[in-house]
């Protein structure tokens, strides 16, 4: 989509430093972090929301999520995805919020 911020980042039209990238998925830091580690796992193919993604794309995204959690040695992580107007950007993405256990109150 021509007006999608994530599509512009993926194409290089907007600057961003990727944390990870392969042929299907890109991972970047969230510009408004809500945790000590806040990464966005974004499929390169524009898909507006989760229910529109095919199984292959979901598997690719979640495989990267799993690897990011391991590679970043995250503890106390959360995974968040939004859809149907709840997302600020209508391009499927998964928020990986890491090391949030340090903020948990007992």
C-alpha positions as CSV (number, residue, x, y, z in Angstrom):
1,X,0.0,0.0,0.0
2,X,1.4,3.4,-1.0
3,X,0.3,5.1,2.3
4,X,1.4,2.4,4.7
5,X,4.2,3.4,7.0
6,X,5.5,-0.1,7.4
7,X,5.5,-0.7,3.6
8,X,7.5,2.5,3.2
9,X,10.0,1.3,5.8
10,X,10.3,-2.1,4.2
11,X,10.8,-0.6,0.7
12,X,13.5,1.8,2.1
13,X,11.4,4.9,1.4
14,X,11.5,5.7,5.1
15,X,14.7,5.2,7.1
16,X,14.8,2.5,9.8
17,X,17.5,0.2,11.2
18,X,16.4,-3.4,11.2
19,X,17.2,-5.7,14.1
20,X,16.6,-8.7,11.8
21,X,15.5,-9.2,8.2
22,X,14.9,-12.1,5.9
23,X,12.9,-12.5,2.6
24,X,9.5,-12.5,4.4
25,X,9.9,-10.6,7.7
26,X,11.5,-7.5,9.1
27,X,12.1,-6.6,12.8
28,X,12.6,-3.1,14.0
29,X,12.5,-1.2,17.3
30,X,9.3,0.5,18.2
31,X,9.7,4.3,18.1
32,X,7.5,4.6,21.2
33,X,8.7,1.7,23.4
34,X,6.4,0.5,26.1
35,X,8.9,-1.9,27.7
36,X,12.7,-2.1,28.1
37,X,12.7,-4.1,24.8
38,X,10.0,-3.3,22.3
39,X,10.4,-4.8,18.9
40,X,8.0,-5.0,15.9
41,X,7.9,-8.1,13.8
42,X,6.5,-7.1,10.4
43,X,5.8,-9.2,7.4
44,X,7.2,-7.7,4.2
45,X,4.0,-8.5,2.3
46,X,1.2,-6.0,3.1
47,X,-1.5,-7.8,5.0
48,X,-3.9,-5.5,6.8
49,X,-4.6,-7.7,9.8
50,X,-4.0,-11.2,11.3
51,X,-7.2,-12.9,10.0
52,X,-6.1,-12.0,6.4
53,X,-2.8,-13.7,6.7
54,X,-2.3,-17.2,5.3
55,X,-0.8,-20.0,7.4
56,X,2.6,-19.7,5.7
57,X,2.9,-16.1,6.6
58,X,1.7,-16.6,10.2
59,X,4.3,-19.4,10.5
60,X,7.1,-17.2,9.2
61,X,6.2,-14.3,11.5
62,X,5.8,-16.5,14.6
63,X,9.1,-18.3,13.8
64,X,10.9,-15.0,13.7
65,X,9.1,-14.0,17.0
66,X,10.4,-17.2,18.6
67,X,14.0,-16.6,17.4
68,X,14.0,-13.0,18.5
69,X,12.9,-14.0,22.0
70,X,15.8,-16.5,22.1
71,X,18.4,-14.3,20.4
72,X,17.6,-11.3,22.6
73,X,17.5,-13.5,25.8
74,X,14.2,-11.9,26.8
75,X,12.6,-12.6,30.1
76,X,9.1,-11.8,31.1
77,X,8.0,-11.1,27.5
78,X,4.6,-10.2,26.0
79,X,3.3,-10.7,22.5
80,X,0.7,-8.3,21.2
81,X,-1.1,-7.9,17.9
82,X,-4.0,-5.7,17.1
83,X,-6.7,-5.8,14.4
84,X,-9.9,-4.4,13.1
85,X,-9.1,-0.7,13.8
86,X,-7.3,-1.4,17.1
87,X,-3.9,-1.1,15.4
88,X,-2.4,2.3,14.8
89,X,-1.0,1.0,11.5
90,X,-3.1,-1.3,9.5
91,X,-0.3,-3.7,8.5
92,X,0.0,-7.0,10.4
93,X,2.7,-6.8,13.0
94,X,3.5,-8.4,16.3
95,X,4.8,-6.4,19.2
96,X,7.4,-8.2,21.3
97,X,7.7,-6.5,24.6
98,X,10.6,-7.9,26.6
99,X,12.0,-7.9,30.1
100,X,8.7,-6.7,31.5
101,X,9.1,-9.0,34.4
102,X,11.2,-6.4,36.1
103,X,8.0,-4.2,36.4
104,X,5.7,-6.9,37.7
105,X,4.4,-6.2,41.2
106,X,3.9,-9.1,43.5
